[in-house]
Amino acid sequence: MSLMLAKKCFGRFGAASRLSVFQNNLFTYTNELSHPIPDKCPEITNIETAVSVIKSCDTVFCSGAAATPIDLIEGMVKHAKKNNLNDITVCHMHTEGPALYTTPEYKEHFRSNSFFMGGNVRKAVASGEGDNMSIFLHEIPKLFYNKIVQPDVALVHVSPIDEHGYCSTGTSVDCVRAALMNSKKIVAQINKQMPRTFGDSIIHSSHFDYAIEVDTCLPSHGGHGPSEVETKIGQIIAENLVEDGATLQMGIGSIPDAVLNALHNHKDLGIHSEMFANGVVELVQKGCVTNSQKTFHQGRIVGSFFIGNQKLYDFVNNNPFIEMLKIEYVNNVGIISRNPKMTAINSCIEVDLTGQISSDSIGTRFYSGFGGQVDFIRGAAEGFDGKGKPIIAMPSVTAKGESKISPILKPGAGVVTSRAHVHYVVTEYGIASLFGRNMRQRAHALINIAHPDHRENLEKAAFERLKVMPSP
């Protein structure tokens, strides 16, 4: 790619530093939002003034997860109602908090558009009053660079400004940086409690048009331990599939936490994950996570966003052991595959007897999104050393006792991870190794890890579908 073409494609700030990804640079630290703008400082003001830049028909981007700017969002909805603004689109990844822009009081003013759907917007999507996308996590920044989504205003949550004028997007880089680069106006929520992180999270405050200052706790997850079933799944994965020196990817939730809890006897683990949560902290403190076996970003945890408890936020604050990088880099299959013994652990809603994975919907009802599951499942499978492990982990039954291994996916359910992507499926009853297996063998392996109460019905369904008994 020529430098001229790169500058043309790279949006409002036009910095050549984004060429680093194409030049196979080991570090991505981008400059588009990092250089000071001469003679420009953000106007530190009150919430009402800060959100006054939002007008009818605007598209507003909000950062998400622990970096959801809840104070600014509350100010935005009050501003819209007070001034009778309409047709405002709020676009975002998974956000925390009440998502006031989807509530009945404000439905005439806003419409939500989710790139990855959280629980706070499911009702709006189900009722037709909100929208959602099916998109790979690493491709979300393309929405902004290709002008498919063009934010008029970006609301972002950042750490305090230092003596040089810099702050950090803290717990979220993900698609935030791409959105900020392509937004006409940037409004920042500067929070004393937002941790300062390094990497692509660094931004100079001169790029803000308005800012408010708050001192509020971040949204948190965690607080109750894994169940007996989840603990068993974690032990099975840790003891049979995670090797010393492996590089791990895992999301948030009880099963990833259970895996982390079972890794305290492992050595020289690394982390390269779009997100990470509380369990990583103790593994680092015990010396289990060193990142010493990585061939690049050696000695560093690589992530793109995270959410957890205060212990996690304190751990990452001002900690150079953590590199927060852009999601288009972290979730790039080619980058993922360069990590040694890449072990990707993801969950799902349902799997059929051929290995098709539904992760974003329950039948026709949308539940979440594609996220980074396919990115990491494929990246692990393509591992440069041939030792990658793509893993789907789940309890054998739902909370209602229904089998999560089904003869066929529920009508209308979407396939997020195809049957060809899947290598390992794990429940509390063991591991189904599917790679290189024909359909009869796959069915047999999956039935063997289903809940015993459902195996007979699954065997009958396998016979009806495959016309043979699902024996090995």
N, C-alpha and C positions, 0 to 999 in steps of 0.2 A: 504494500500500500504506500503510495507516495505521501510525502509530508503535506503537500497541498490538499490532496484528497482527504487525508486524515483531519486536517483543520476544518475542512468543509463539513465533514460528517459529525464532528465531535461537539456540535451544539454551541450554545451561547458563549462559553468561555474559550473554546478553540485551542486548548493547550495540547502541545504535541506529546505530553507525558503519557497520554492514553495509548500511545504506540507501544508502551512497555509490554502490554499483553501480547501484541502481535510479534514483538521481537523476542518473545520467550524469556523475558526478564524474570528473575526469581522473585522480585518484589514489585508490588503494583503501585506503591504510594503515588497517588495522583495529585496534580497541582492545580486543577481547575478552580478549586475553592480554597486553596491553601495560600495563595499569594495575597498580600494586603493590597487593597485598592487605595491608592493615594488620596489623602484628604477626605476620606469617607469613614464615618463611624455610624453604628446603628443608633437609632433613636430609641432609648430605653424609656418606655412609657407605660401606661396602664393597659389593661386588657381591652377595654372598649375602643381605645384609639388604635391599638395594634391590629385588631380584626376589622377595623373600618375599611381596610383596602378591599375586602370581599364584597362583590357586587352580584346582582342577579345574573344568572346564566354562567357564572364562573365555574371552573373546575378547580377544586381544592385538594391538594395532596396532604395526607397526614402520615407522619411516621408511626410505627407500630410497635407491638410487643411491649417490653418494659419502657420503651421510649415514646409511648403514646402521649401526646401533649394534651392531657385531659383538661387542664385549665383553659388552654386556648380553644379547645373544642366547645367547652361550656360557654365561653365568651362568644364564639362564632354563632352558635344556635340562638343565643339571646339577641345578638345583633341582627340576625336574619328575621327573627320574629318582630322585633321592635321596628324595623325599617321595611317590613313586608317584602323581603327579598324572596325570589322564587327561582326554581330550576337550577339550583346549585348542586353540582355533582361532587361528592366526596369520595375520592379514590384512595385505596390503602391496601396494605397487606393485613395480616391478622392484627387487630387492635385490642387493647384492654379497656376496661371501664364500661360505662353503660351505653356507649354509642348513641348519644342523644339524638343525633341526626336521623336515626331510624325510628324514633318513637312517634306515636300518633300525634303528639302535640306539635311536632315539627315536620310531619310528612309532606305538607304542602310546600315546604321551603327547600327540602333536600331529597336527593336520591343517592344511595350508597352504591359504589361499584368496587367489589372485593377482588383482589388478585389472589388472595388465599383467605378463605372465609373462617372467621372465628365464631364462637358461640353467641356473641352479642349481636350478630346480624343475621343469624339463621332464620329467625322468625320473619324478618323483612323480606329475605329472599324467597322463603316458602310462600309468602302471601302475594308475591309479585311486586312488592313495593321496593325491592332492592335487587341489584344485579351482581353476578359473579362470573368469573372467567375460569376457563381451563387453560392453564399455562404453566410451563416448567419454571421453577424458581429462577434459574439462571437466565431466562429470557425476559423476565419482567423489565429490566432496564431498557430493552429494545423498544418497549412501548413508548418511552420518553425520547430516546435518540431518534426513532423513526417517526416521531410526531403523531403516533396513533393516539396517545394520551398527551395533552398539552396543558399542564397546570398553569393557571393564572396566579395562584397563590400556593405556597408550600408552608405548612405548619410543622415545625421541627422542634425537638426537645434536645437540649444540649447542656454540657457541663459549664461551670463558670469560666469567664474570660480570664486568661492569664495576663501576666505583665507585658507580653508581646502582642496581645490582641487576639490570641488563638483560644479556641475552645474545641470541644469534641462532641461528636454525635453519640458518644458513649456506648450504650448497649446495642445500638442499631446502626450498621452501615448498609447492609442488604441492598435494597433498591433506593434508599434515601438519597445517596449521593447523585445518582442519575436523575432523580426527580428534582433535586435542588438545582442542578446544572441547567435544567430545561424549564424552570419556573420563572415567570415574569417578576414575581415578588416573593421574598422569603421573610417569614415572621418566626422568630425564635422564642421558645420558652426556656429561659436560662434558669437551671435548677441547681441549688447548692448540693443536692443529694444525687445528682447524676454523676456517675463515675467518669473519670477521664481515661480514655483508652487511646491506643496508638495504632498507626497504620493509615488506612483510608478514611478514618473517622475524623481526622484533623481538618478544621475549617477556620478560616479567619473571619472574625466578627464583622469586618467591613463589608462582607457580602450580605449581611442582614439589612433589610429595610426598616423593620421594627423589631423590638424585643421587649419581653416582660421578664421580671425576675420573680422567682418563687422559691419556696423552701418546703417541698412536699415529698413524701415517701413515694418511691417508684412502685408500680404494680408488682406483685410477687406471686410466685407459684411454689408449691412444695409445702411441707408441714405435716403430712401423714405418710407413713412408710408404705412400701409395697405390700400387697396382700400375700397370703401363703402361696397362691397360684403364681403370682408375678415373681415372687422370690424364687420359686422352683425354675421358672423359665430363665431368670437371670443366671442361676447356677448352671443350668444346662449349656447355655451359650458360653459362659465364662470358662467352664471346664472342658468343653469339647471343640469350640470354634475360635476362641480368641487365643492367639499365641503371644508369647513374649516378643516384644519389639513390634507388635502390630500397631497400625494407625487406625484410630477409631472414628466413626461418625455415628452419632445417635441424636435423636431429637429429645423433646421434653416428654415427660410422662412417667408413669410408675414402672413400666418395663425397662426403659433405659436406665432409670435410677437403680432398679434391681440388678441389672448387669454391672453397673459401676460398683455397687456394693459388694459384688462377688469377685472383684478384680484385685483385691488388696494383696494378693500373693504374686501378682504378675510384675514383670520387670520391663523397663524401658518402653513403655507404651507411649504412643503419640496421639495427638488430637488434630484432625482436620475435618471440621464439621460445620455445616451452615449455622448450627446453633449448638449450645451446650448449656448444661444446667448444674444444679447444686453438687451432685456427686463427684464432679471433677475436682473440686477444691481439696477434699480429703485425699484423693489419689495423688495429687501433686504434693501435698504436705507429707505424705508417707514415702515419697520418692518413687512411686509406681509409674507416674507420668513424667517422663524426662524429655521426650521428643528427640532423643539422641540418635535414633536410628533413621530419622528422616534424611533424605538426600538433598532436600531444599527446605527452607524455613526451619532449618535444624535448630533444635533447642527452643522452639516457639510453638505455642498452641495457636492454631489458625481457626478463626471463626468469622461469622458475618453478623450475627445477632444473638442475643441470649436473654433469658428471663429466669429468675430464680428467687432466692431469699436474700436478706441483707448480708449474710455471710458471703454469698457469691459476689454481690456488688462491692463489698469491701475488698475482696480478693483481687478483682480485676482493676480496681481504681489505681491509676498511675503505675500499672504493672507492665514492664516491657516484656515479660514472659508471654503476654497475650498480644497477638496481632489481629486486628479487626479489619477485614478486607472486603472488597466489593463482591456482591453475590455472583456476578458474571464471571469472576475469577475463581472464587472458592468452589462454586458448583459446576465449573467447567469440567466435563468428563475427562479431557486430556490432562488437566491438572490433578484431578482426583486419582487417576490411574498411575501417577508417578509416585504415589506414596507407598512405602513398603508394607506388605501384608495388609492392604487396605480392607478393613472390616466394617461394612455398612450394616447397621441394625435399624430396621424400620418396622412399623406396625401397620395393620390394615383393619378394615371392617369385615371383610369376607374373602374367602378363597374358594374357587370351585375345584372339582376333582381333576381338572386338567392343569391347574396351577395359575389360573387367571386371578389377578388381585384387584379387588375393589377397595379403594381407600378414601374416596372423596364423596361417596353417596351411599345412602341406604335405600335400595330400590331407586325410585325416581326422585327421592328427596335428597337434595344436595346437603352435605354435612361439613365439608372442609374444602380442600383443594389438592392440586397435584403436589405442591411444595417441592421439596428436593428429593423425594423418594426415587424417582427414575434416574435423576442425575447421579446419585450415589450408588444405586444398585448397578447401573451400567459401568460407572467408574471403577467400582470394586471388581467387577467381572473382567474388565480390561486391564487389570493391574499389571504393571510392567514386569513384575517378578513372577507372575503366574500364581501368586499365593493370596490373591484377594478373595474375600468371602462376602457375597451379597446375601443378606439374611432378612427374612420377614418373620417377625415374632408376634404372637398373639395368644390370649387364653383360648382354650378349646371351645368355650361356650360364652354367650353373651350374659349380661346380668339377669336376663329373663330365662336363661337355660337353653337358648337356641344354639345349635351348632354353628360355629363360625366357618367350618368346612362344610360346603354345600354341594349337592349334586350339580346344580347350576347356580349362577349368580341370580339374585332377585331380579325380576323383570324391571328393566329400566336402569339397573345399576351400571355405572361406568367402569370400564377397565382402565386403571391407572398404570399398573405394571403388567405387561403382557406375560403370557405363559413361557415365552422364550427368554424373558429376562430373569426369571426366578431360578435360583440355585438351591437355597435352603429355606424351609418353612419350619418354625419351631413353636411348639406348644408345651404345656407342662408335662405332656406324655412323651416328648422326645423330639427328634429331628427327622424331617423328611428331606432327603437329598434328591432333588428333581433334575439336576443338570444331566443331560445325556440319557434320560429315561424316556421310554415311549409312554403313550397315554395309559396303558394298562398298568405299567410299573408306577407311574405317578399316582394313579388312583390308589393303588395298594399302599404306597408310602404315606399318603395323606390320611387314609382311613386308619392306619396304625397309630397316628398321633391325634386322632379325633377322640372326643370324650367317649368312653365305653358305652354310654347309654344311646349313642347315635350311630355306632358302627354298623349294626345290622341293617338299618335303613340305608346307610351310605353304600353298603355292599350290594343291596338290591338295586339301588339307583345306578351304580356303576355297571352292573350286569345289563340293565335296560339300555344304558347309553352306549356302552362299549361292546356289548354282545358277547363278552367273555367274562369269566370270573377274574376279579382284579388280584390275582396271585402274582408273585414276583416272576 
